[in-house]
Amino acid sequence: MGKLKIVVLYDRVVVDEASEQAAAGDKAPVVRSLDKKEVEEEVAEALTKLGHEPVMYELDGTQKSLLGLARADCDLVFNLAESFADDDTADFKIAAFLELLGRKYTGTGTHGLMLAQDKAVAKKIFAFHGIHTPTFAKCYRGRLDFSHDLQFPVIVKPAREDGSIGIEFSAVVSSIRELMERMDWLHANFESPVLIEEYIEGREMYVGILGNDKPEALPIVELDLSKLPDGTPRIAAAEVKWGKGTKAYRDTKSAVATDLPEETVALLQQTAVAAYQALELRDYGRVDMRLQPDGRVQVIEVNPNPWLSSRAEFCIAARKSGRTYTQLVEEIVELAFARA
């Protein structure tokens, strides 16, 4: 592959923490925090090393930025954008815009992004394909859609958010009263249906997937939740992912799982590939699962275009598979270009 001009597309969510605290009081949602060195810079550095010409482009939520993207001259868009105008559910709209422009771009397409975003729809698709997932119900402003009978404890979360946004430790509830309070809080803070899901005890496992026609499951990474304080739900809550400076953030680490029997590794990887294909993901993705004490596997959710920071779970798995960060970026570019 020769030298390509590649637009590295990313977004920025500007959070006014003071106004959010004032609006939501002590129960303001834990939100994403930005790092000093952002993933788009790492991707651009890798593309430069590969001999390509990266062009950084920020999608800032304005029509002007959309117009600029439409006018940008490039061979490929490396799509890292996850939101538009502070709307975390707009990822599929960005992909649709690129498709309308006729642009080649990395990652999952509009259809797969929509399927993965609506967790209730995704779980129904899993059930159709025989992929195990926790029992659930969906509720939106009084309308309740039951899939199965539920038993407490349950975890209550937005049906259309990602990155653990809206899933604090208090999301796990054990009574009708707690359930109703949590639903009210979610409806007040997120314009999204609420997913009520059986709480599954077990280990938090992540399997990265690379490829299209013959997807490859990467080595399994575990988010170790064992050091959370007694009485704290063992979940990948927003405090764990975004609560920098807190004990929950410091004491939870991700690392390659090395103590799993071969048959368990095979089950996790096969389940991940099946879920990836069921939701029509492309190029790369990550499947989050719970490994129960009895060896059963439950798919929690599927993440298209997972975070590509060099220290993220997906990249940890890629390194374990023998790929450098630069080689991983190269493979994603090649997959997207060959597919397009």
C-alpha positions as CSV (number, residue, x, y, z in Angstrom):
1,M,0.0,0.0,0.0
2,G,1.4,3.4,-1.0
3,K,1.3,6.7,0.8
4,L,-2.3,7.7,1.8
5,K,-3.7,11.0,2.9
6,I,-5.7,10.0,6.0
7,V,-8.0,12.3,7.9
8,V,-7.9,11.3,11.6
9,L,-11.4,12.2,12.7
10,Y,-12.1,12.8,16.4
11,D,-14.6,14.6,18.6
12,R,-14.5,16.7,21.7
13,V,-17.1,16.7,24.5
14,V,-16.8,19.9,26.5
15,V,-18.3,19.3,30.0
16,D,-19.2,22.3,32.2
17,E,-18.8,20.4,35.5
18,A,-20.0,23.4,37.6
19,S,-23.3,23.7,35.8
20,E,-23.8,19.9,35.8
21,Q,-23.3,19.8,39.5
22,A,-25.7,22.6,40.0
23,A,-28.3,21.0,37.8
24,A,-28.0,17.5,39.3
25,G,-26.9,18.2,42.8
26,D,-24.8,15.5,44.5
27,K,-26.0,12.9,42.1
28,A,-24.4,14.3,38.9
29,P,-23.3,11.5,36.5
30,V,-19.6,10.6,36.5
31,V,-18.4,11.7,33.0
32,R,-15.5,11.0,30.7
33,S,-12.2,12.7,31.4
34,L,-9.7,13.7,28.7
35,D,-6.1,12.6,28.8
36,K,-3.1,14.9,28.2
37,K,-2.1,12.8,25.2
38,E,-5.2,11.9,23.2
39,V,-5.7,8.7,21.1
40,E,-5.9,10.7,17.9
41,E,-2.3,11.9,18.4
42,E,-1.1,8.3,18.9
43,V,-2.9,7.2,15.8
44,A,-1.5,10.1,13.8
45,E,2.1,9.3,15.0
46,A,1.6,5.6,14.0
47,L,0.3,6.6,10.5
48,T,3.3,8.9,10.0
49,K,5.7,6.0,10.9
50,L,3.9,4.0,8.3
51,G,4.6,6.6,5.6
52,H,1.1,8.0,5.4
53,E,0.1,11.7,5.6
54,P,-2.3,12.1,8.6
55,V,-4.5,15.2,8.8
56,M,-6.0,15.9,12.2
57,Y,-9.7,16.9,12.1
58,E,-11.9,17.8,15.1
59,L,-15.6,17.3,14.8
60,D,-16.7,20.0,17.2
61,G,-20.5,19.6,17.0
62,T,-21.1,22.6,14.6
63,Q,-22.4,22.6,11.1
64,K,-19.2,24.3,10.0
65,S,-17.2,21.3,11.1
66,L,-19.4,19.0,9.1
67,L,-19.0,21.2,6.1
68,G,-15.2,21.2,6.5
69,L,-15.2,17.4,6.7
70,A,-17.2,17.2,3.5
71,R,-14.6,19.4,1.8
72,A,-11.6,17.5,3.2
73,D,-9.5,15.8,0.5
74,C,-8.3,12.4,1.6
75,D,-8.0,8.7,0.7
76,L,-9.4,7.4,4.0
77,V,-11.0,8.7,7.2
78,F,-9.7,7.0,10.4
79,N,-12.9,7.4,12.4
80,L,-12.3,8.0,16.1
81,A,-15.4,10.2,16.5
82,E,-17.9,8.9,19.2
83,S,-20.2,11.9,19.6
84,F,-21.5,15.0,18.0
85,A,-22.6,18.2,19.8
86,D,-22.3,16.4,23.2
87,D,-24.6,13.6,21.9
88,D,-22.9,10.3,22.8
89,T,-25.5,8.4,20.7
90,A,-24.6,10.1,17.4
91,D,-21.8,7.8,16.4
92,F,-23.9,6.1,13.7
93,K,-24.9,9.5,12.3
94,I,-21.3,10.4,11.8
95,A,-20.8,7.1,9.9
96,A,-23.9,7.8,7.9
97,F,-22.6,11.2,7.0
98,L,-19.3,9.7,5.8
99,E,-21.2,7.2,3.7
100,L,-23.3,9.9,2.1
101,L,-20.1,11.7,1.2
102,G,-18.8,8.4,-0.4
103,R,-15.8,8.3,1.9
104,K,-13.8,5.3,2.9
105,Y,-13.5,5.1,6.7
106,T,-12.3,2.7,9.3
107,G,-14.5,0.8,11.7
108,T,-18.1,-0.4,12.0
109,G,-20.7,1.0,9.6
110,T,-24.0,2.7,10.3
111,H,-26.0,-0.5,10.7
112,G,-23.6,-2.2,13.1
113,L,-23.2,1.0,15.2
114,M,-27.0,1.3,15.5
115,L,-27.4,-2.4,16.5
116,A,-24.7,-2.2,19.1
117,Q,-25.9,1.1,20.6
118,D,-29.3,-0.2,21.5
119,K,-28.4,-2.7,24.1
120,A,-32.0,-4.2,24.3
121,V,-32.1,-4.8,20.6
122,A,-28.6,-6.3,20.7
123,K,-29.6,-8.7,23.5
124,K,-32.6,-9.9,21.4
125,I,-30.2,-10.6,18.5
126,F,-27.9,-12.5,20.8
127,A,-30.8,-14.6,22.0
128,F,-31.8,-15.4,18.4
129,H,-28.3,-16.6,17.7
130,G,-28.1,-18.6,20.9
131,I,-25.5,-16.3,22.6
132,H,-26.0,-16.2,26.3
133,T,-26.8,-12.7,27.8
134,P,-28.3,-11.6,31.1
135,T,-32.1,-11.5,31.3
136,F,-33.5,-8.0,31.0
137,A,-36.4,-5.6,30.7
138,K,-36.5,-2.2,29.0
139,C,-38.5,0.8,30.4
140,Y,-39.0,4.3,29.0
141,R,-41.0,6.9,30.9
142,G,-43.5,4.3,32.2
143,R,-43.6,2.0,29.3
144,L,-42.2,-1.4,30.3
145,D,-41.0,-4.0,27.8
146,F,-40.3,-7.3,29.5
147,S,-38.1,-9.9,27.9
148,H,-38.0,-12.3,30.9
149,D,-38.9,-12.4,34.5
150,L,-36.2,-10.6,36.6
151,Q,-34.9,-11.4,40.0
152,F,-33.0,-9.0,42.3
153,P,-30.3,-7.8,42.3
154,V,-30.4,-6.1,39.0
155,I,-28.3,-3.5,37.3
156,V,-30.1,-0.4,36.0
157,K,-28.4,1.6,33.2
158,P,-29.1,3.7,30.1
159,A,-29.9,1.5,27.1
160,R,-28.1,3.8,24.6
161,E,-24.9,5.0,26.3
162,D,-21.4,3.6,26.2
163,G,-18.2,3.9,28.2
164,S,-20.0,3.1,31.4
165,I,-21.7,6.5,31.4
166,G,-24.7,6.3,33.6
167,I,-23.5,3.1,35.4
168,E,-22.3,4.1,38.8
169,F,-21.9,1.6,41.7
170,S,-25.4,2.7,42.7
171,A,-26.7,1.2,39.5
172,V,-26.9,-2.2,41.2
173,V,-30.2,-2.3,43.2
174,S,-31.9,-4.9,45.4
175,S,-35.4,-3.7,45.9
176,I,-38.4,-2.2,44.0
177,R,-37.9,1.2,45.8
178,E,-34.2,1.4,44.8
179,L,-35.1,0.3,41.2
180,M,-37.7,3.1,40.9
181,E,-35.3,5.7,42.3
182,R,-32.6,4.7,39.9
183,M,-34.9,4.8,36.9
184,D,-36.1,8.3,37.9
185,W,-32.5,9.4,38.1
186,L,-31.6,8.0,34.7
187,H,-34.7,9.5,33.1
188,A,-33.7,12.9,34.6
189,N,-30.1,12.8,33.4
190,F,-30.2,10.8,30.1
191,E,-32.6,11.0,27.1
192,S,-32.6,7.2,26.9
193,P,-34.7,4.2,27.7
194,V,-33.5,2.3,30.8
195,L,-32.2,-1.2,30.6
196,I,-32.9,-3.4,33.7
197,E,-30.6,-6.3,33.6
198,E,-29.9,-9.3,35.8
199,Y,-26.7,-8.7,37.8
200,I,-24.2,-11.5,37.0
201,E,-21.6,-12.4,39.6
202,G,-18.3,-13.2,37.9
203,R,-15.1,-12.0,36.3
204,E,-15.1,-9.1,33.8
205,M,-13.6,-10.3,30.6
206,Y,-12.8,-8.4,27.4
207,V,-12.1,-10.0,24.0
208,G,-10.9,-7.8,21.1
209,I,-11.7,-8.9,17.6
210,L,-9.8,-7.9,14.4
211,G,-11.0,-8.7,10.9
212,N,-14.0,-9.0,8.6
213,D,-14.4,-12.2,6.6
214,K,-12.5,-14.3,9.1
215,P,-12.4,-12.3,12.4
216,E,-9.6,-13.1,14.8
217,A,-10.1,-13.1,18.5
218,L,-7.3,-11.5,20.4
219,P,-5.9,-12.7,23.8
220,I,-8.4,-12.3,26.7
221,V,-8.0,-9.2,29.0
222,E,-9.5,-9.1,32.4
223,L,-10.5,-6.0,34.4
224,D,-9.6,-7.0,37.9
225,L,-12.3,-5.8,40.2
226,S,-11.3,-8.0,43.2
227,K,-9.7,-5.0,45.2
228,L,-12.9,-3.0,45.3
229,P,-14.1,-2.4,48.9
230,D,-16.3,-5.0,50.5
231,G,-20.0,-4.3,49.7
232,T,-19.1,-2.6,46.4
233,P,-20.7,-4.2,43.3
234,R,-18.0,-5.9,41.1
235,I,-18.9,-3.9,38.0
236,A,-17.0,-1.8,35.5
237,A,-18.7,1.3,36.8
238,A,-18.1,4.9,35.7
239,E,-16.1,5.5,38.9
240,V,-13.7,2.7,37.8
241,K,-13.3,4.0,34.3
242,W,-13.4,7.8,34.8
243,G,-13.0,8.5,38.5
244,K,-9.4,9.6,38.4
245,G,-7.9,10.1,41.9
246,T,-10.4,7.7,43.6
247,K,-9.5,4.4,45.2
248,A,-11.9,2.6,42.8
249,Y,-9.9,4.0,39.9
250,R,-6.5,3.2,41.3
251,D,-7.3,-0.3,42.5
252,T,-8.8,-1.7,39.3
253,K,-6.4,-2.7,36.6
254,S,-6.7,-4.5,33.2
255,A,-4.2,-7.2,32.3
256,V,-4.0,-10.3,30.1
257,A,-5.8,-13.2,31.8
258,T,-3.2,-16.0,32.2
259,D,-5.0,-18.4,34.6
260,L,-7.8,-19.6,32.3
261,P,-8.1,-23.2,31.2
262,E,-7.8,-23.7,27.4
263,E,-11.5,-24.7,27.1
264,T,-12.5,-21.5,28.8
265,V,-10.3,-19.4,26.6
266,A,-11.9,-21.1,23.5
267,L,-15.4,-20.5,24.8
268,L,-14.8,-16.8,25.5
269,Q,-13.2,-16.2,22.1
270,Q,-15.8,-18.2,20.2
271,T,-18.6,-16.3,21.9
272,A,-16.9,-13.0,21.2
273,V,-16.6,-13.7,17.5
274,A,-20.2,-14.9,17.4
275,A,-21.4,-11.6,19.0
276,Y,-19.2,-9.5,16.8
277,Q,-20.6,-11.1,13.7
278,A,-24.2,-11.1,15.0
279,L,-24.2,-7.3,15.3
280,E,-22.4,-6.8,12.0
281,L,-19.2,-5.1,13.3
282,R,-16.3,-4.4,10.9
283,D,-12.5,-4.0,11.1
284,Y,-12.2,-4.1,14.9
285,G,-14.3,-4.4,18.1
286,R,-14.4,-5.5,21.7
287,V,-16.8,-7.8,23.4
288,D,-17.4,-7.4,27.1
289,M,-18.4,-10.6,29.0
290,R,-18.9,-12.1,32.4
291,L,-17.3,-15.4,33.2
292,Q,-19.4,-17.0,35.9
293,P,-17.9,-19.2,38.7
294,D,-19.4,-22.3,37.1
295,G,-17.7,-21.5,33.7
296,R,-20.7,-20.1,31.9
297,V,-20.2,-17.0,29.7
298,Q,-22.6,-14.1,29.5
299,V,-22.2,-11.3,26.9
300,I,-22.8,-7.9,28.5
301,E,-22.2,-5.7,25.4
302,V,-20.4,-5.3,22.2
303,N,-18.2,-2.2,21.5
304,P,-17.6,-1.1,17.9
305,N,-14.5,1.0,17.3
306,P,-13.2,0.5,20.9
307,W,-10.8,3.0,22.5
308,L,-7.4,2.8,20.7
309,S,-5.2,4.4,23.4
310,S,-2.0,2.4,23.7
311,R,-2.9,1.5,27.3
312,A,-6.5,0.5,26.6
313,E,-7.7,-3.1,26.8
314,F,-7.9,-3.6,23.1
315,C,-4.3,-2.5,22.6
316,I,-3.1,-4.6,25.6
317,A,-4.6,-7.7,23.8
318,A,-3.0,-6.7,20.5
319,R,0.4,-6.4,22.0
320,K,0.0,-9.9,23.6
321,S,-0.9,-11.2,20.1
322,G,2.5,-9.9,18.9
323,R,1.4,-6.7,17.3
324,T,3.1,-3.3,18.0
325,Y,0.8,-0.3,18.2
326,T,2.0,0.8,14.8
327,Q,1.2,-2.6,13.3
328,L,-2.3,-2.6,14.8
329,V,-3.0,0.8,13.2
330,E,-1.6,-0.5,9.9
331,E,-3.9,-3.5,10.1
332,I,-7.0,-1.5,10.7
333,V,-6.1,0.8,7.8
334,E,-5.6,-2.3,5.5
335,L,-8.9,-3.9,6.6
336,A,-10.8,-0.7,5.9
337,F,-9.2,-0.1,2.6
338,A,-9.6,-3.7,1.4
339,R,-13.3,-3.7,2.5
340,A,-14.1,-0.4,0.8
